[in-house]
């Protein structure tokens, strides 16, 4: 692979990292609303939301391997990822192609750092920078909820109906629409749709292939994202987890070699 091909290859992967971060940052902007613990007058929908909260995957640490397929208007790529997280602290991601690591990212409460191992470069962004560039707020805690496959945007404002073996939750207001499809038996989140009509921004997330983790929690091993916005265009990302371990010791090394040049 010549230098020009290296550059194109690396830029594609670095852009893929950036867009993946935007997906996680941008569509994790709605904080979950905890229901009051002592409210004796909860509606049936509020009780359902409370039950969903208790069923969420709980993890102080997360360590996973995954295959990622990424398609946008300009890029179509696939590769392998290692994803780790420490609750309330950081998310760490490496992307590899043909057995070689090409990019590494570290997300903390206030920053995103990206290593480009092909061009020996690194970048540092504030979450607020990515938020302003893509007109989307960022939130580390919600990023971690997305990784775990937990429902987000939970609030008292939901209306609920039942259709077959699914609960259908919807919240329409303040220029945003949120819809969820939940299994009635296991309370698994199967589909989430988020729409901002005024901003021409939408997210569709399917969660499939639920199975038990090492500590017997119910986890979706296949995620299918479709995002469309003015900032990103239409982007499709499939994440197939091949190995998941919760609440095990992890490390998140992120040393920047001296030969690496910082770029904006």
C-alpha positions in Angstrom: 0.0 0.0 0.0 1.6 3.3 -1.1 1.5 6.5 1.0 -1.5 8.0 -0.8 -3.5 4.8 -0.3 -2.4 4.7 3.3 -3.7 8.2 3.7 -7.1 7.4 2.1 -7.4 4.2 4.1 -6.5 6.0 7.4 -8.7 9.0 6.7 -11.7 6.6 6.0 -11.2 4.8 9.3 -10.6 8.0 11.3 -13.8 9.4 9.7 -15.5 6.2 10.6 -14.4 6.7 14.2 -15.6 10.3 14.2 -19.0 9.4 12.8 -19.4 6.5 15.3 -18.7 9.0 18.0 -21.2 11.4 16.6 -23.8 8.7 16.5 -23.2 7.9 20.1 -22.8 11.6 21.2 -25.5 13.1 19.2 -28.3 10.6 19.8 -27.6 10.2 23.5 -28.7 13.8 24.3 -32.0 13.0 26.0 -31.3 12.2 29.7 -33.3 9.4 31.3 -35.9 10.7 33.7 -35.9 8.7 36.9 -39.3 8.1 38.3 -40.0 9.0 41.9 -39.5 6.1 44.3 -42.4 6.9 46.5 -45.1 7.9 44.0 -48.1 5.9 44.9 -50.1 7.1 41.9 -48.0 5.9 39.0 -49.8 5.2 35.7 -49.5 1.9 34.0 -47.0 3.5 31.5 -44.9 4.9 34.4 -44.9 1.4 36.0 -43.7 0.0 32.7 -40.9 2.5 32.4 -39.9 1.7 36.0 -39.8 -2.0 35.2 -37.6 -1.2 32.1 -35.2 0.7 34.3 -34.8 -2.2 36.7 -34.1 -4.5 33.7 -31.3 -2.5 32.3 -27.9 -4.0 31.9 -25.7 -3.0 34.8 -21.9 -2.9 34.5 -19.1 -1.2 36.3 -16.8 -2.3 33.5 -17.4 -3.6 29.9 -15.0 -5.4 27.6 -16.1 -6.5 24.1 -15.0 -7.6 20.7 -17.1 -6.7 17.7 -17.3 -6.7 13.9 -18.4 -3.4 12.4 -19.8 -2.7 9.0 -20.0 1.0 8.1 -21.7 2.5 5.1 -22.2 6.2 4.2 -22.6 8.1 1.0 -18.8 8.3 0.6 -17.5 5.2 2.5 -18.2 1.5 2.7 -15.9 -0.3 5.1 -15.8 -3.2 7.6 -13.4 -4.1 10.3 -13.0 -5.3 13.9 -13.3 -3.3 17.1 -12.4 -3.7 20.7 -14.7 -1.6 23.0 -14.1 -1.1 26.7 -15.7 1.2 29.2 -15.4 2.1 32.9 -18.7 3.3 34.3 -18.9 7.1 34.7 -15.3 7.4 33.6 -14.4 6.6 30.0 -15.0 4.7 26.8 -12.1 3.2 24.9 -12.3 1.9 21.3 -9.8 0.4 18.9 -10.5 -0.3 15.2 -8.5 -2.9 13.2 -8.3 -4.0 9.6 -6.5 -7.1 8.3 -5.2 -7.8 11.8 -3.6 -4.3 12.3 -4.8 -1.6 14.5 -5.5 1.6 12.5 -7.2 3.8 15.0 -7.8 4.2 18.7 -10.2 6.5 20.5 -10.7 7.5 24.2 -13.8 9.3 25.3 -14.0 10.9 28.7 -16.5 13.2 30.3 -15.1 16.3 28.5 -12.9 15.1 25.6 -12.4 12.7 22.7 -8.9 11.6 21.7 -8.1 9.8 18.5 -4.9 8.1 17.3 -4.2 7.6 13.6 -1.6 4.8 13.6 -1.1 4.8 9.8 -0.2 8.5 9.5 1.4 8.8 13.0 -1.0 11.6 14.0 -3.4 12.2 16.8 -6.3 14.6 17.5 -7.9 15.9 20.7 -11.4 17.3 20.7 -13.7 18.6 23.4 -17.1 17.0 23.5 -18.5 20.6 23.1 -16.5 20.9 19.8 -18.1 17.8 18.2 -21.4 18.9 19.6 -21.1 22.3 18.0 -19.7 21.0 14.7 -22.6 18.5 14.3 -25.2 20.5 16.2 -25.6 17.7 18.7 -24.9 17.7 22.5 -22.7 15.0 24.0 -23.0 13.0 27.2 -20.7 10.3 28.4 -23.2 8.6 30.6 -25.7 8.2 27.7 -22.9 6.9 25.4 -22.4 4.2 27.9 -26.1 3.4 28.0 -26.1 3.1 24.2 -23.1 0.7 24.3 -24.9 -1.5 26.9 -28.1 -1.5 24.8 -30.2 0.1 27.6 -33.3 2.2 26.8 -32.7 5.9 26.9 -35.0 8.9 26.5 -37.1 7.3 29.3 -39.6 9.8 30.8 -43.0 10.2 32.3 -44.3 11.7 29.0 -44.6 8.3 27.2 -47.9 7.0 25.9 -48.1 3.2 25.7 -50.1 0.7 23.7 -49.8 -3.0 23.1 -49.5 -4.6 19.7 -49.0 -8.4 19.6 -46.1 -9.3 21.8 -44.8 -5.8 22.0 -45.3 -2.7 24.1 -45.2 0.5 21.9 -44.0 3.6 23.7 -44.2 7.0 22.1 -43.3 10.5 23.2 -44.0 13.4 20.8 -43.3 16.9 21.9 -40.8 19.8 22.0 -40.0 19.2 18.3 -38.8 15.7 18.9 -40.4 12.2 18.5 -39.3 9.1 20.3 -40.7 5.7 19.7 -39.8 2.3 21.3 -40.8 -1.3 20.7 -40.4 -3.4 23.8 -41.0 -7.2 24.2 -43.9 -7.7 26.6 -42.4 -10.8 28.3 -38.7 -10.1 28.7 -38.9 -6.3 28.5 -36.2 -6.2 25.9 -35.7 -3.1 23.8 -36.1 -4.2 20.1 -36.4 -0.9 18.2 -35.9 2.8 19.0 -36.7 5.6 16.6 -35.7 9.2 17.2 -36.8 12.0 14.9 -36.3 15.8 14.9 -38.4 16.9 11.9 -37.3 20.5 12.2 -33.6 19.6 12.0 -34.1 16.8 9.4 -32.4 14.4 11.8 -33.4 10.8 12.5 -32.1 7.6 14.1 -33.4 4.1 13.8 -31.9 1.5 16.0 -32.7 -2.3 16.0 -31.4 -4.5 18.7 -31.3 -8.2 17.9 -29.7 -11.5 19.0 -30.2 -11.2 22.7 -28.2 -13.7 24.8 -26.7 -14.0 28.3 -23.4 -12.4 29.2 -20.7 -13.9 31.4 -22.6 -12.7 34.5 -26.0 -13.8 33.1 -27.4 -10.5 32.0 -29.5 -10.1 28.9 -27.5 -8.4 26.2 -28.2 -7.6 22.5 -25.3 -8.9 20.4 -26.4 -7.3 17.2 -27.1 -3.6 16.7 -28.2 -1.9 13.5 -28.1 1.9 13.3 -29.5 4.0 10.5 -28.9 7.7 10.9 -29.8 10.5 8.6 -29.0 14.2 9.1 -27.7 17.2 7.3 -24.4 16.9 9.2 -23.7 13.2 8.5 -25.9 12.3 5.5 -27.3 8.8 5.6 -25.1 6.4 7.6 -25.7 2.7 8.3 -23.6 1.0 11.0 -24.0 -2.7 12.0 -22.2 -3.8 15.1 -22.0 -7.6 15.7 -20.6 -8.3 19.2 -18.6 -11.6 19.2 -17.4 -11.5 22.8 -18.8 -9.6 25.8 -17.6 -9.6 29.4 -19.1 -7.4 32.1 -17.7 -6.5 35.5 -14.2 -7.8 34.8 -10.8 -6.1 35.2 -9.9 -3.9 32.2 -7.3 -1.5 31.1 -7.6 1.4 28.6 -4.1 2.3 27.5 -3.8 5.4 25.5 -0.1 6.5 25.2 0.7 8.9 22.4 4.1 8.0 20.8 6.6 10.9 20.6 6.8 10.6 16.8 3.0 11.3 16.5 2.0 14.8 15.3 -1.0 16.5 16.7 -3.5 17.6 14.0 -6.7 19.6 14.1 
